C-alpha cells in the first residue's frame, strides 16, 4: 500500500476490531494484515497508548498452559471510536469528492 496509516487511523482500526469481541494482540495483527502491511512491533505501542488513554483494558486468560493478554474496549473507547467514525466519514467523503471530481 502506498498510502501511510497514521496513529489516529490505527487507533480507529484497533478499536473497531476489539469492539466486535475481546481479542489478543496477535489476532488483531492478523486481522489488520488482511488489509494493511503492519507488524506486531507497530501494533503493540498502539495497544499500550489506547490502554493508557483508558480506551482499552486488559486481562489475562489461560491458553495452552500459559496466559494470553486480551484487550477489551471500554466505554471511553466506544465514545472515542464513535468520534473517529464520524471524523472518518467526513474526511473520506471530502477525499472521495476530490478524487472523483464530484464537487
ABEGO torsion letter per residue (X at the ends): XABBBBAAAAAAAAAAAAAABBBBAAAAAAAAAAABBBBAAAAAAAAAAAAAAGABBBBBBBBGGBBBBBBBBBAAAAAAAAAAAAAAAAAAAAAAAAAAGAX
